[in-house]
Each structure stands twice: as structure tokens, then as C-alpha cells.
């Protein structure tokens, strides 16, 4: 048996558990609830292991912001097996997946948005992530509506993000299925308008 593969897999698993623990603490307690000891306890690992993977609390928060960026990019990832219209429609509907409408996920987003307003380094990460998401969404719009200019696609993407963020914020108050459906329909109207 190749122990380097096993050890590599264990390392990824431990690092993943540490990052997920940090995300969980952030969602429940905000930045004040995240410290290296609490993350170690939440992840079920030794404090030294947390310090091995993450230099300090800031590096852990940066990793959390990057993780949310990765998740968001998956929302607008193209699916070559589908037609352009269908790809766009799927992406617009993905933001209402039940796993994204949980209090934990929405609370995490609020905390990370607030952190981005309070810390310049976090703001830069958040701004770059936002641009990548907008670019991905604009590309899907452009593929589905090739007659639109790049600027028009980007404007539509920005308008859609306003609706999506409003839907997520409203969902924190209680998931109203009809309102969610109307929000998705509104994003589709914006994207597919003539």
C-alpha cells in the first residue's frame, strides 16, 4: 500500500475538517467566535494541527473566503452537456438550492460580507470573488443571448446578483417558497429579456 497517498488523503481530510469547523463557527458566532483553539475543538484535532495548516486567524478567515468563492463559482459553472439557455436557467435556479437557503449558510455569508467591510485584505478577496462570479454569470448570459454586448451581459448579471442577494437575505427571515420562486422567475426575466 502506498502510504504517501493515504497520508496525503488524511492531510486533506484534516485540513478540510479544520476549514469546515471555522466556517461553522463563523456562521454561528461571527469573527469573535473564531480562534485557533475553538476551531481545533470543533474540528476534533489538536491545536498544533490547526496552527500547522493556518498561520493565524486571518489566514483561516482568508481560506474561508476562498472556500465560499469556490462554492459560488460552481453556481455559475458552465455545463457543456446542456444547451446555453438551459445552462443559464440551471445557474439561476441553483442559488435557491435548499443547502444555500439554510440559516447556517446565510448567516455565514452575512458574517463574511461584514468582515469584508471591516478588513482591507478580506475586502480585496471578496471583491475579486464577486468579480469572478459576475464574469461567470455574464458569460452564461452571453452564451444564451449572443446578440448582447459584453457590457449588457455584465449589467444583467449585476442586476441578477441584486435579486439573488435580496432573496438570500429575505430567506434568513424565513423561507417563503412563493417569494423564492418569484425571485428566480425575476432573475430569468432579467437574463432572457429581449
Buried (B, 14 or more C-beta within 10 A) or exposed (E): EEEEEEEEEEEEEBBEBBBBBBBBBBBBEBBEBBBBEBBBBBBEBEBEBBEBBBEEBEEBBBBBBBBBBEEBBEBBEBEEEEEBBEBBBBBBBBBBEEEBBBEEBBBBBBBBBEBBEEBEEBBEBBEEBBEBBBBBBBBBBBBBBEEBEEEBBBBBBBBBBEBBEEBBEBBBEEBEEEBBEEBBEBBBEBBBEE
